[in-house]
Amino acid sequence: MSTAGEAIHPDRMRDALTAAHLYYMQDLTMDAIARELHTSRSSVSRLLSQARASGLVDIQIHSPLDAPSHLEKEILDRYRVAAHVVPVPNHTNDADRLERVALSVARILGQYFDSNMTLGIAWGSTMSAISRHVIPKPTHNSQIVQLNGAGNMRTTGIAYASEILRRFGDAFGAYVQQFPVPAFFDDPSTKQALWRERTVTRLLEMQGRMDVALFGLGSPFSNVPSHVYAGGYLSEEDYASLSASGVVGDVATVFFRADGSADGIPLNDRSSGPDFAVLRRTPRRICVVSGSSKLESLRGALAADLITDLYVDEGMARALVSAP
C-alpha cells in the first residue's frame, strides 16, 4: 500500500480519484463501486486508502495538483468555462444520473457562497434535487433570491418554489426572497406594468446584484422532463410558438436557440425570468446539467455565454467535446 509522499502511477491515481469521488461525494458503497469499476471490494478499499494517503482526499476531493481532467481541460479550451465532470457509468438512467450530479454539486456549493453574498436560484427539477442534499454552512447577511415566478393556470407554484428556496436558505442561514408572480404572464403589457411597481423593482435590483446564479437547463427533449415542460406551464400554442422559433432550451423560463440568441422569441416577452444580460453580469454563473438529451440545450447556453462554471456528468461531457 502506498504511503503519504509516495508516488502513484498515473493510471492508479485516476482510479483512486474516481473511487474517492463515488465513495465520498455520491455515497456509493464499496460493493457498488467495485461493480462500476469492474474490480473487487478489496481493491476499492485499497484505492480509497491510497486516495487518503496521497492527499487526494482531505475533507473535499482534490485532483492531483488541482489539474483538470482531459475532458475538463478540453471544455475549458473550447468554451472558456470551468468544467467539473462527475463520473457516472454509461448504463446509468437519466434520473439516477441527475441525482448523482446534483448530490456532487450540493456537497461543494458552500465553496461558492459565503456571508454578505446574494445567490440567485432558478426553480426546477435540477434545483430541487440539489436542494435535498445541500451541506449546511452558516453565513450572515446573505440572501437567496428566486429568479423567476412559478405560478401557472393550475397552481400558484409558491409551495413548490418556496420549498426549494427554503432548503437553500436553511442550509446557509440566508434570508430568502421569493418572487410570487406567474412564470408566464398572459399579456406582455401586464408584465411591463408590474415590473414598474416598487416592490417588484426591489427584487429585480437584487437579481441585478447577484454574486452567484445557480441554475439547470430546461429542454423540451430531455428524458427527465424539465418542470416547466411537465408542470402545466405551456399550452399547445406555446409549444408551437417555441418550435417555430427554433428553441432548444431555457434558463429560468427564458428561452434560447441553438446559437444562443433569445431575441424575437414571443414567449420571452411574457416570461418572468431574468434577461440574459442580467445573468451575464453575475460574476459566477453555475450551470448543472446531466443526460445527453440536454446536449443541444447545453450547447445553446454556452453559445449564449450564460455559464462560468459547469457541472456535468461524464457522458454529457464526452458528448459535448465530441460534437462538431
C-alpha positions in Angstrom: 0.0 0.0 0.0 1.3 3.5 -0.8 2.0 5.9 1.9 1.9 9.7 2.0 4.5 11.2 -0.3 5.0 8.0 -2.2 4.4 8.4 -6.0 1.4 6.6 -7.5 1.2 5.5 -11.2 -1.0 8.0 -13.1 -3.5 5.2 -14.0 -3.7 4.1 -10.4 -4.1 7.7 -9.3 -7.1 8.2 -11.7 -8.7 5.0 -10.4 -8.2 6.2 -6.8 -9.7 9.6 -7.6 -12.7 8.0 -9.3 -13.3 5.7 -6.3 -13.0 8.6 -3.9 -15.5 10.6 -5.8 -18.0 7.8 -5.8 -17.5 7.0 -2.2 -17.3 10.4 -0.6 -19.4 12.6 -3.0 -22.0 10.1 -4.2 -22.4 7.9 -1.1 -21.9 4.7 -3.0 -20.9 1.6 -1.1 -17.7 -0.1 -1.8 -19.6 -3.1 -3.3 -21.4 -0.7 -5.7 -18.1 1.0 -6.6 -16.5 -2.4 -7.2 -19.3 -3.2 -9.7 -18.8 0.1 -11.5 -15.1 -0.2 -11.7 -15.2 -3.9 -12.6 -12.9 -4.8 -9.7 -13.1 -6.4 -6.2 -14.3 -4.8 -3.0 -10.8 -5.2 -1.5 -9.3 -3.4 -4.5 -11.7 -0.5 -3.9 -10.7 -0.4 -0.2 -7.0 -0.1 -1.3 -7.9 2.6 -3.8 -9.7 4.6 -1.1 -6.7 4.1 1.3 -4.4 5.4 -1.4 -6.6 8.4 -2.1 -6.4 9.3 1.6 -2.7 8.6 2.0 -1.7 10.5 -1.1 -3.7 13.6 -0.3 -6.4 13.2 -3.0 -9.0 13.3 -0.2 -8.8 15.9 2.6 -12.5 16.6 3.6 -13.0 17.5 -0.1 -11.8 15.7 -3.1 -8.8 17.2 -5.0 -7.5 16.1 -8.3 -3.6 15.8 -8.5 -2.0 19.2 -8.3 -5.5 20.6 -8.9 -5.1 19.8 -12.6 -8.3 19.4 -14.6 -9.1 16.1 -16.3 -8.6 15.9 -20.1 -12.4 16.4 -20.5 -12.4 19.4 -18.2 -9.4 20.9 -20.0 -11.0 20.4 -23.4 -14.2 22.0 -22.4 -12.2 24.9 -20.9 -10.2 25.3 -24.0 -13.2 25.1 -26.3 -15.9 27.0 -24.4 -13.9 29.0 -21.8 -15.9 27.7 -18.8 -14.6 25.9 -15.7 -16.0 22.3 -16.2 -16.4 19.8 -13.3 -17.1 16.3 -14.7 -18.9 13.9 -12.4 -18.0 10.3 -13.0 -21.2 8.3 -13.8 -21.3 5.0 -15.6 -22.8 4.9 -19.1 -25.5 2.4 -18.2 -27.0 4.8 -15.5 -30.5 6.0 -16.4 -31.1 9.8 -16.6 -33.0 10.1 -13.3 -30.1 8.5 -11.4 -27.6 10.5 -13.4 -29.3 13.7 -12.4 -29.4 12.7 -8.7 -25.7 11.8 -8.7 -24.7 15.1 -10.3 -27.0 17.1 -8.0 -25.5 15.3 -5.0 -22.0 16.2 -6.1 -22.9 19.8 -6.6 -24.7 20.1 -3.2 -21.6 18.8 -1.4 -19.4 21.7 -2.7 -21.8 24.5 -3.1 -20.5 26.2 0.0 -17.3 26.9 -1.8 -19.1 29.5 -3.9 -21.4 31.1 -1.4 -20.5 33.0 1.8 -21.5 35.8 4.1 -22.6 39.2 2.5 -23.4 37.5 -0.8 -26.6 37.0 -2.9 -27.3 33.7 -4.6 -29.9 33.5 -7.3 -31.8 30.3 -7.7 -33.9 29.1 -10.6 -36.5 26.5 -9.6 -36.8 23.2 -11.4 -36.1 19.5 -11.3 -32.3 20.0 -11.0 -32.5 22.7 -8.3 -35.0 20.5 -6.4 -32.5 17.6 -6.5 -29.6 19.8 -5.3 -31.6 21.4 -2.5 -32.2 18.0 -0.9 -28.5 17.4 -0.3 -27.0 20.9 0.4 -24.4 20.7 3.2 -25.1 23.4 5.9 -22.7 26.3 6.1 -23.7 29.2 8.5 -23.4 32.6 6.9 -24.5 36.1 7.9 -26.1 39.0 5.9 -26.6 36.6 2.9 -29.6 36.3 0.6 -31.2 33.7 -1.6 -33.3 35.3 -4.4 -35.8 33.5 -6.6 -35.0 34.2 -10.3 -38.5 33.6 -11.8 -42.1 33.2 -10.9 -43.6 29.7 -10.6 -47.4 30.3 -10.9 -49.5 28.8 -13.7 -53.1 28.1 -14.5 -53.2 25.1 -12.1 -51.3 26.4 -9.1 -49.6 29.5 -7.6 -46.4 27.5 -7.6 -45.5 29.1 -4.3 -45.4 25.8 -2.4 -43.1 24.1 -5.0 -40.6 27.0 -5.4 -40.6 28.1 -1.7 -39.7 24.6 -0.6 -36.6 24.6 -2.9 -35.5 28.1 -1.7 -36.2 27.2 1.9 -33.8 24.3 1.8 -31.0 26.5 0.5 -31.9 29.3 2.9 -31.9 26.9 5.9 -28.5 25.4 4.8 -26.8 28.8 4.7 -28.8 30.7 7.2 -29.7 33.1 4.5 -32.7 35.4 4.0 -35.0 34.1 1.3 -36.6 36.4 -1.1 -39.5 34.8 -3.1 -40.9 36.0 -6.4 -44.7 35.5 -6.1 -45.6 36.1 -9.8 -46.6 33.9 -12.7 -44.0 32.0 -14.6 -45.5 33.5 -17.7 -47.9 36.4 -18.0 -50.9 36.2 -20.3 -50.1 39.7 -21.7 -46.6 41.3 -22.0 -48.1 44.6 -21.1 -49.2 43.2 -17.7 -45.6 42.2 -17.0 -44.3 45.6 -18.0 -46.7 47.3 -15.7 -45.9 45.0 -12.7 -42.1 45.4 -13.4 -42.6 49.2 -12.7 -44.0 48.5 -9.2 -41.6 49.4 -6.4 -42.0 46.0 -4.7 -41.0 44.2 -7.8 -38.3 46.7 -8.8 -36.6 46.0 -5.4 -36.4 42.3 -6.2 -35.2 42.9 -9.8 -32.5 45.1 -8.4 -31.5 42.2 -6.1 -31.2 40.0 -9.1 -29.0 42.6 -10.8 -26.6 42.5 -7.8 -26.2 38.7 -7.6 -22.8 37.3 -6.7 -23.8 33.8 -7.8 -26.5 32.3 -10.0 -27.3 28.6 -9.8 -29.5 27.1 -12.5 -30.3 24.0 -14.5 -31.3 23.9 -18.1 -34.8 23.2 -19.3 -35.1 21.2 -22.5 -38.2 20.1 -24.5 -36.2 17.0 -25.5 -35.0 15.8 -22.1 -35.7 12.2 -20.9 -36.2 13.6 -17.4 -38.9 16.3 -18.2 -38.0 19.8 -17.1 -40.6 21.1 -14.7 -41.5 24.0 -17.0 -42.4 21.4 -19.7 -44.1 18.9 -17.4 -45.8 21.1 -14.9 -48.6 22.6 -17.0 -46.8 25.9 -17.8 -47.1 25.8 -21.5 -50.1 25.5 -23.8 -50.2 23.8 -27.2 -50.0 27.2 -28.8 -46.9 27.9 -26.7 -45.2 24.7 -27.8 -46.0 25.6 -31.5 -44.5 29.1 -31.0 -41.3 27.6 -29.4 -41.0 25.2 -32.2 -41.4 27.9 -34.8 -38.8 30.0 -33.1 -36.2 27.1 -33.1 -36.0 26.9 -29.3 -33.7 24.3 -27.9 -33.9 25.1 -24.1 -34.4 27.7 -21.4 -32.8 29.1 -18.3 -35.2 30.2 -15.6 -38.1 30.1 -18.2 -36.2 32.4 -20.7 -35.8 30.5 -23.9 -33.0 30.4 -26.4 -32.0 28.9 -29.8 -29.0 26.7 -30.7 -26.9 29.8 -31.5 -27.6 31.3 -28.0 -29.9 34.0 -29.3 -33.1 34.8 -27.4 -34.5 37.8 -29.2 -37.7 37.5 -31.2 -39.0 34.6 -29.2 -42.5 35.7 -28.3 -42.8 33.7 -25.1 -39.8 35.6 -23.6 -41.9 38.8 -23.7 -44.2 37.1 -21.2 -41.6 35.3 -19.1 -40.8 36.3 -15.5 -37.2 35.1 -15.8 -34.2 37.4 -15.8 -33.0 38.9 -19.1 -29.8 37.2 -20.2 -28.0 40.5 -19.8 -28.7 40.3 -16.1 -27.2 36.8 -15.9 -24.1 37.7 -17.8 -23.4 40.5 -15.3 -23.4 38.0 -12.5 -19.7 37.1 -11.6 -20.3 33.4 -11.1 -22.9 31.5 -13.1 -23.1 27.8 -12.1 -25.0 25.6 -14.5 -25.8 22.0 -13.5 -26.8 19.6 -16.3 -27.0 15.9 -16.9 -28.2 13.5 -19.5 -27.2 13.6 -23.2 -30.8 14.5 -24.2 -29.9 18.0 -22.9 -26.9 18.3 -25.1 -28.4 20.8 -27.6 -29.7 22.9 -24.7 -26.2 23.0 -23.1 -24.6 24.0 -26.4 -27.1 26.8 -26.8 -26.5 28.1 -23.2 -22.7 28.0 -23.9 -23.2 29.9 -27.1 -25.3 32.5 -25.1 -22.3 33.0 -22.7 -24.5 32.2 -19.7 -22.1 29.8 -17.9 -18.9 30.4 -16.0 -18.9 27.0 -14.1 -20.4 23.8 -15.5 -21.2 20.7 -13.5 -21.9 17.8 -15.8 -21.9 14.0 -15.9 -19.1 12.3 -17.8 -21.3 11.0 -20.6 -22.6 14.5 -21.3 -19.1 15.9 -21.2 -17.9 13.4 -23.7 -20.8 14.1 -26.0 -20.1 17.9 -25.7 -16.4 17.6 -26.7 -17.3 15.1 -29.5 -19.8 17.5 -31.1 -18.5 19.4 -34.1 
